[in-house]
Amino acid sequence: MGILAQAIEQEVTGDGELPTGFLFASVKNVGTGTVQVNGVALVVGEAKSYPFVGKPYQAVPYQAAGSTLRILYTL
């Protein structure tokens, strides 16, 4: 991890994870079906965030299940 934070924005349609060490994240379901983020269902149009808490997060898995996730996170 460098001295400056790095903001990463992406849209995904497959499975993956927010990487270990992220400081903040926002995930929104912009697709047409229900997705799973950290084992919790996220319906179309719903978003969730992982706010800055003073230390890095562990990896958070997601399954897009053919839908689309818009993800923003900071390393």
N, C-alpha and C positions, 0 to 999 in steps of 0.2 A: 504494500500500500504506500503510495507516495505522500508527499507533504500536502498536496492539494486534492480536494474531493473531486471525483469524476461523476458527472451525471450521465446516465445511460438511459435512452428511450428506445423502445422497440415494440413492434406488434408481432405476436406469435400465434401460430395455429396448431402447434404440437405440444408435447410434454416437455418439461424442463424444470429448472429451479432458479430461484433468486440465489445468487452465490453467497457462500459464507463470507461474512465481513461487511455486508452492506449496512449503511447507517440509517437509511430511510428508504421506504418503498411505497409505491401506490400501484394498485392493480385494478383495472376496470374491464369488465366483460362487455366488449363492443360487438360481439358476434350475434349469432342467432340461436344458441343453445346454452344450456347450463354447463358450467365448468367447475372444477375443484381447485381450490387454493388452500394448501396446508390441511387438506382433508375436509374442508368445509365447502358446501355448494355455494356458488355465486351465480345468480340468475342473470339473464340479459339486462344490461343497463346498471347493474349493481357494481359498486366499487368497495375496496377495502384498502386500508393503509397500515403501514408499520412505521409509526412515528419515531423520531430520534429519541433515544432513551439514555444516551450517555455512554453506550458501549455497543459494539457491533452485534448484529444478529447472526444466528446460525442459518444455514441454508433453509429455504422454504420451497417445497415442491409445488408444482402446478400441473394440472392435466387439462388441456384446452378442449379435448374431445371433439375436434372438428370445428369448434367455435373460434373466436378471435379474442385474445387478451391484449390490452394496451398496458404496457408496463413501463414505469419510471422508477429507477432506483439510483441511489448514491453510494459510491464506494469511497 
